[in-house]
């Protein structure tokens, strides 16, 4: 009886396997081997340190990818040809050619080999060793921005961190590069209770700004809009370490520091190498004593405009963030089993994937909340996590909206990465696993399992490829997958990048058409709600030819500060440019909605390149108003024959105002144009404690709350002015321009006093008027007649005496 049961079970299993759906059709790529062309591997043969392979796809260049395994392969045609294993050139010598981490940054490939970083420019086919790393590193992290045409997008691709995984936080060394890994600067992380120090371009000679992100003691004063205004005092007075604090749009900045800063805060200034751009990175000096545990990674979360540091302590992990308001607390802890690989999905949406052989976690908000991914083994059998499902992960692949997991149990799992991620669903029925196999997405809904195949006759490896169509597999009735309840979700903003400058708005629209009888719920979400706020209105907008209702969505975006609905403790600093991603998806979307991907757009809350300087506003030829932004002027040719109508006291300054003299002295080699929104300090700021020592000096700031004007001296000619907007709340751009003013009609001053000329002139005019009135009147009197007769007799005598009158008779 037992034998019959075993035979029946085996027969049933064979029938199930025979009737199972084939996932893919295997084929082998073999090229360039018709002729015996000698190909040799030069230099050290590279290999990956992990026992399981990894496959890294370039998110912007779909055919560029890197395979990491016992051999390393780099392709620019998506493995459509046989390849030689990647090796270092003979000019680069390493002790152990083991690769522990890799990242594709724009047009270069970064590899950590023997605890050092090497840069391979695959377009120029050149290798270089990174400069500036003085300590061993094991991992690198970065991201890629695929929205071309915007400078900030380039900055995202250029930003790279290098660090030693597992090192103690108190003694770790982290390096940051904004040159795609060619040059690095030391990056020291900070936490709560640490004071922020900024000496560069402050426009004063004091020790700097002191700021306490945690809000303890009297190190800072809080203002509106979620920002912290600081007090000027030496950093030792605050009793806390200090750091450089100048920031550009969403990027760390390393600023030049004076010797005083180095002595007080223990900062070793280091200038960036050629091309590094010291004005685009930040040097931080701080203590890490408050952060316990080991280092699990350092990442730049552009979706939040935050640097995140992963802390590991006693089997738990959590993220620490660098900027207000997230720097006031740590992220929620989660289980950290084994050594988790961390994958940042493309698109800057803040989706992170943490995985190990027995663990798979996901976060949709850059690590603030991390939770396990549930697994559906069969239509009615579900598990809360991978460990509960008792599967062993071999490797994973992800794009913006999809996740695939290849297991050693010869199964493939698939899930979506929407606003609300779905469970993993199991695909099985074919022998797809091998020790060197790796899974990758070639397009939306297109998966492929890649396996390198050695050739005994040639050094170049062939590739076994197993492509599969996810949508086709999900149509299998055995999977019992529900039909997608949305027919159409589209918007013109999808996969585009926009800029929102200070006090600006952005309007986006989308169209959703559900299936008949279904009522899906659209969800709009921003990745950085501390900076960007949104408001969504949905309404019916007609019907399709099939009778389906069209739903139109209007999405309004503006800075969170200007909505007036968020607490200042929730919003990020209004002075700091940030980035956020807007995503429109459908709640509880079925896994069958493979082609119905979420709509996303990258929003730069910062400088709008199209913004212009308009000092006076005119409309239809009529003057409207003067721009309220504060700005400064400087005559570029050195003509200072002008002054200002207001003094510091007349402008109601609370503290000593800045002027061009102090700005140029502090600028050094940046003169003459160094006064902008970054170093401007308003004398009307109640938190500015600089005393008003010279109230009678000219107030050189125009616009804003004062009616200050420029007064020209008695000089005809052309003035060429440089204009800079210094108001930090007008625009994130460094708005500058040059214009000319022609002054005419300025007559030179007279040598003779004005009173000496005017008084005799007036007297002569009065005498003339009096004479014109009195003389005719006097001629009609007796005296006037005698006087008239006298003059007539005198004239006759003169005629008789003068021969010239006699000839006229």
RAKABEL-V830477 format. One line per field, one symbol per residue. ss: DSSP state (~ for helix, > for strand, _ for the rest). phi: phi as a letter, one per 40 degrees, with the letter a starting at -180 (. if undefined). A space follows every 10 residues. Layout:
ss=???
phi=???
This chain:
ss=_~~~~~~~~~ ~~~~~~~~~_ ____>>>>>_ __________ ____>_>>__ ___>>>>___ ____>>>>__ _>>>>_____ __>___>___ _______>>> >>>>>__>>> >>>__>>>>> >____>>>>_ >_______>> >>________ ~~~~~~~~_> >>>____>__ ___>>>>___ __>_>>>___ ____>>>___ ________>> >>_______> >>_____>>> >>__~~~~__ ___>______ __>_____~~ ~~~~~_____ _______~~~ _>________ ___>>>>>>> >____>>>>> >>>__>>>>> >____~~~__ ___>>_____ >>>>______ _>>>>>__>> >>>_______ >>__>>>>__ >>>__~~~~_ __>>>>>>__ _>>>>>>___ _>>>>>____ ___>>>>___ _______>>> >>>__>>>>> >>>>>__>>> >>>>>>>>>~ ~~~~__~~~_ _____>>>>> _____>>>>_ ____>>>>>> >>>>______ _>>>>>____ _>>>>>>>>> >>>_____>> >>>>>>>>>~ ~~~_______ _______>>> >>>>>>____ ________>> >>>>>_____ _____>>>>_ _>>>>>____ >>>>>_____ _>>>__>___ _________~ ~~~~~~~~~~ __________ __________ _______>__ _>_______> >>____>>>> >>>>>_____ _____>>>>> >>>_______ ___~~~~~~~ ~~~~~~~~~~ ~~~~~~~~__ _~~~~~~~~~ ~~~~~~~~~~ ~_~~~~___
phi=.ccccccccc cccccccccc cccabcabca bgbcbcccbb ccgcccaccc cbcbbbbccc bcccabbbac bbbbbbbfgc acbcccaccc cbbbcbcccb aaacbgbbbb bcbfgbbbbb ccccfbbacc bhcbbcbbbb aaabbbccgb ccccccccca bbabcgccdc bcbbbbbbbg gcbbbcbbcb bdgcccbbbc fcgabcchbb bbdcgcfbca bcbcggbbcb bcadccccga cbacbcbbcg bcbcbcbccc ccccbgccca cccdgcgccb bbbbbabbcc bchbcbibbc cccbfbcbbc bbafgbbacb bcbcccccac cccacbbgbc cbbccchfcg cbbbaadbaa babbbfgcbb acccbbcbdb bbbcaccccf bbccabaabc bbbbbbbccg bbbbabbccb dcccbcbaha cbcacccaba ccacgbbabb bcbcbccbcc ccbcbbcabc cccccccccf cccccbcaaa acccfbbbbb cdgbbabbba bbbccdgbbc bcbbabcbcc bbbaabbbac bgbcccgccc bbbbbbbadd cccgbbcdcc cccccccbba bcbbabcfcc cccccccccb acbccacccc cbcbcbbbaf gbcbacdccc abbacccgcb caabcbbccc cgccbcccac cccccccgcc ccbbbaccbc bccccccccc cccbcccccc bbggcbbcbc bcccacibbb bcbbcbccbc accccbabab bbbbgccccc ccdccccccc cccccccccc cccccccccc cccccccccc cccccccccc ccccccccc
